């Protein structure tokens, strides 16, 4: 081979060159001249031509020097010069300040983007999400030894103020409670859609805050919506708190008189008990007993458990008993009136 480690080696170097041939008494032979000429031709043809007709067979070591006077790239395999990169559509490289701009030709940060960022994960990422952030100010994705979590710190002191861990739990000024604040906390909104401060699951759920449809001076502490219509609320007028359930006739159909109020009330069993949690006294009704009589007043089912095996306790809405109490009083009143009339007619 004509090259060894990047240095040309003449064909007859092993015999000491032409001087070695003379010493050895080797005559001048045509075959030896042809071999050397072939060696020169191979060496020259192995070099890159000026037009690049010959391709390199290995990486080229530029020894720290630059390629200058490079033209603009036109295909994906071309090298790009700095000037072309800095004026590229939608992209700017600031080599002076080490900044990159996207749709921004004067980046003021290490990465300055003017637009919307979209990240698609086509496979399971190495972290909990497709993007990882970190900063010395305590803002970003951190590893807690088991899983990554999202932290928002309190300035350079890096005091953790809020955490979103890998389990989807949000913690404020704490690391153990699912959603908790150690100081006074509130959410403030300036929207006009019923003036709600917190709204869950669009309008078919709960709103907290001021409802602009309430009477003057009345604040809705909690409002319940269904299909965009107010169905119930807890209100406060500055002195009193009221619990309201929508009862507009336009929300109802098949309205009829409630009967058997007294018979229903007579079946209900008022109870007293001790609460297991703290041995305190309790009075009221046992849910599954009441469910057999007034099912509308009870939520849940007896001995119900969730998918994790935890009990799902029944609840009682005592307000649902009021119509039966009113019906029972009316029935008793009617009987008293009938007895009085009979008495008067007999006594005369």
Secondary structure, 3 states (H helix, E strand, C coil): CCEECCEECCCCHHHCHHHHHHHHCCCCCHHHHHHHHHHHHHHHHCCCCCCCCCCCCCCCCCCCCCCCCCCCCCCCCCCCCHHHHHCCCCEEEECCCCEEEECCCCCCCCEEECCCCCCCCCCCCCCCCCCCCCCCCCEEEEECCCCEEEEEEEHHHCEEEEEECCCCCEEECCCCCCCCCCCCCCCCCCCCCCCEEEECCCCCCEEEECCCCCCCCCEEEEEEEECCEEEEEEEECCCCEEEEECCCHHHCCCCCCCCCHHHHHHHCCCEEEECCCCCCEEEECCHHHHHCCCHHHEECCCCCECCCCCECCCEECHHHHHHHHHHHHHHHHHHHHHHHHHHHHHHC
